[in-house]
Amino acid sequence: MLRAPLILVALLLSLGGCVVKDELEDGIREVLPTLRSTTYLRNADGSGQVDFTFNYLLGIVDDAGIDEVRWEYAVITPAREIIGAEEQEMRKAQPEKTQILVQGDRSRSLVLPPGALRANGTYVLSVALFYRGELFGEKFKKLVEGETLTEEVELDDLPRFNPR
């Protein structure tokens, strides 16, 4: 999860003006995750589909070079029983770089087989990010059948990415 403190460099970067400072300490891994939109549909046979757009602001400082970022997205019950999941590379490695600060969107669909979902069941979309095998960010959203839920990215909530 987010570790404090981080600077509003991201806003300045999006305006085209600033770069990450050279004196940042190795080992920083920060993410501000947002689920911009989430739609959950359940069919009569218990199959279903979850469509979502995941937005992230990601900062990493790694003197060994930037490795890939992997992610897992899943539909789970409140007891964390996995109904369906997908795991994949979210961001390619950039071994020639030692610092990144990036923002992006990833849209995905997770199709659930017949019998996976119960009528009136409670389900949650879970998105987890991993760097070098270590969990460093998670986002959860309760799913509401037949509705599209949205979440805005608040610039005031952007993390600070600066030296201690």
C-alpha positions as CSV (number, residue, x, y, z in Angstrom):
1,M,0.0,0.0,0.0
2,L,1.0,3.6,-0.1
3,R,3.9,4.6,2.2
4,A,4.2,8.2,3.1
5,P,5.7,10.6,2.2
6,L,5.6,11.0,-1.6
7,I,5.6,14.9,-3.8
8,L,3.0,16.1,-6.4
9,V,5.6,15.4,-9.2
10,A,2.9,13.5,-11.1
11,L,0.8,16.6,-11.7
12,L,3.8,18.5,-12.9
13,L,4.8,15.6,-15.1
14,S,1.4,15.5,-16.7
15,L,1.8,19.2,-17.4
16,G,5.1,18.5,-19.1
17,G,7.4,20.2,-16.7
18,C,9.3,18.1,-14.2
19,V,11.4,14.9,-13.8
20,V,11.9,12.7,-10.8
21,K,14.7,13.9,-8.6
22,D,18.0,12.0,-8.9
23,E,18.5,11.9,-5.1
24,L,15.5,9.6,-4.5
25,E,16.2,6.6,-2.3
26,D,16.4,3.1,-3.7
27,G,13.6,0.8,-2.8
28,I,10.6,3.1,-3.3
29,R,7.5,1.4,-4.7
30,E,4.4,3.5,-4.6
31,V,1.0,3.2,-6.3
32,L,-2.2,5.2,-6.3
33,P,-4.9,2.8,-7.7
34,T,-8.3,3.8,-8.9
35,L,-11.1,1.8,-10.5
36,R,-12.5,4.4,-13.0
37,S,-15.4,2.2,-14.0
38,T,-16.6,-1.3,-13.0
39,T,-19.6,-3.2,-14.5
40,Y,-20.9,-6.5,-13.2
41,L,-23.5,-8.6,-15.1
42,R,-24.8,-12.0,-13.9
43,N,-26.7,-14.4,-16.2
44,A,-29.5,-16.8,-15.2
45,D,-27.1,-19.8,-15.4
46,G,-24.8,-18.3,-12.8
47,S,-22.2,-17.2,-15.4
48,G,-21.2,-13.5,-15.6
49,Q,-18.8,-10.9,-16.6
50,V,-16.9,-8.1,-14.9
51,D,-15.6,-5.2,-17.1
52,F,-13.4,-2.6,-15.5
53,T,-10.9,0.2,-16.1
54,F,-8.1,0.4,-13.6
55,N,-6.1,3.7,-13.4
56,Y,-2.8,3.8,-11.7
57,L,-0.1,6.3,-10.7
58,L,3.0,4.3,-10.2
59,G,6.4,5.4,-8.8
60,I,9.4,3.1,-8.5
61,V,13.1,3.7,-7.7
62,D,15.2,0.6,-8.1
63,D,19.0,0.9,-8.6
64,A,19.0,-2.6,-10.1
65,G,16.8,-1.4,-13.0
66,I,13.0,-1.3,-13.3
67,D,11.6,-4.8,-13.4
68,E,8.2,-5.7,-14.7
69,V,5.0,-5.0,-12.7
70,R,2.6,-7.9,-12.5
71,W,-1.0,-7.8,-11.5
72,E,-3.8,-10.1,-10.5
73,Y,-7.4,-9.2,-10.8
74,A,-10.1,-11.4,-9.3
75,V,-13.7,-11.7,-8.4
76,I,-13.9,-12.8,-4.8
77,T,-16.4,-13.3,-2.0
78,P,-16.1,-11.2,1.2
79,A,-14.5,-14.3,2.8
80,R,-11.8,-14.1,0.0
81,E,-13.0,-17.2,-1.9
82,I,-11.8,-16.8,-5.5
83,I,-14.6,-17.1,-8.0
84,G,-12.4,-16.2,-11.0
85,A,-9.0,-14.6,-11.5
86,E,-6.4,-13.6,-14.1
87,E,-2.7,-12.9,-13.5
88,Q,-0.4,-11.2,-16.1
89,E,2.2,-8.6,-16.8
90,M,0.8,-5.1,-16.3
91,R,3.9,-3.1,-17.2
92,K,7.0,-4.3,-19.0
93,A,10.5,-4.1,-17.4
94,Q,12.8,-1.2,-18.2
95,P,16.1,-2.4,-17.0
96,E,17.9,0.6,-18.5
97,K,16.0,2.9,-16.1
98,T,16.3,3.2,-12.3
99,Q,13.3,5.6,-11.7
100,I,9.9,5.8,-13.2
101,L,6.8,7.8,-12.4
102,V,3.9,6.8,-14.8
103,Q,0.2,7.0,-15.0
104,G,-2.0,4.8,-17.1
105,D,-5.3,2.9,-17.6
106,R,-5.8,-0.8,-18.2
107,S,-9.3,-2.0,-19.2
108,R,-10.1,-5.7,-18.8
109,S,-12.9,-8.2,-18.7
110,L,-13.2,-11.2,-16.5
111,V,-15.6,-13.9,-17.7
112,L,-17.0,-16.2,-15.1
113,P,-18.3,-19.7,-16.0
114,P,-21.9,-21.0,-15.5
115,G,-22.6,-21.8,-11.9
116,A,-19.9,-19.5,-10.5
117,L,-22.2,-16.8,-9.3
118,R,-25.2,-17.1,-7.0
119,A,-28.3,-14.9,-7.2
120,N,-28.1,-12.2,-4.6
121,G,-24.5,-13.2,-3.9
122,T,-22.0,-10.6,-2.6
123,Y,-18.9,-10.2,-4.8
124,V,-15.8,-8.0,-4.8
125,L,-13.4,-7.0,-7.6
126,S,-9.8,-7.3,-6.2
127,V,-6.8,-5.8,-8.1
128,A,-3.4,-6.5,-6.7
129,L,0.0,-5.3,-8.0
130,F,3.3,-7.1,-7.5
131,Y,6.9,-5.9,-8.0
132,R,9.8,-8.4,-7.7
133,G,7.3,-10.9,-6.2
134,E,6.2,-8.5,-3.5
135,L,2.6,-7.2,-3.1
136,F,2.8,-3.4,-3.1
137,G,-0.7,-2.2,-3.9
138,E,-4.3,-3.4,-3.8
139,K,-7.7,-2.0,-4.7
140,F,-11.1,-3.5,-3.8
141,K,-14.6,-2.6,-5.2
142,K,-17.9,-4.2,-4.2
143,L,-19.7,-5.3,-7.3
144,V,-23.3,-4.2,-7.8
145,E,-25.2,-6.3,-10.3
146,G,-26.4,-4.5,-13.5
147,E,-24.8,-1.1,-12.5
148,T,-21.7,0.7,-13.7
149,L,-19.8,2.1,-10.8
150,T,-17.3,4.9,-11.4
151,E,-14.5,6.5,-9.4
152,E,-12.8,9.7,-10.3
153,V,-9.0,10.2,-10.0
154,E,-8.6,13.1,-7.6
155,L,-5.5,15.2,-8.3
156,D,-5.5,16.3,-4.6
157,D,-5.0,12.6,-3.6
158,L,-1.9,12.1,-5.8
159,P,1.0,10.7,-3.7
160,R,4.2,12.6,-3.0
161,F,7.3,11.1,-4.6
162,N,10.3,12.7,-2.9
163,P,13.3,11.9,-0.8
164,R,13.0,11.6,3.0
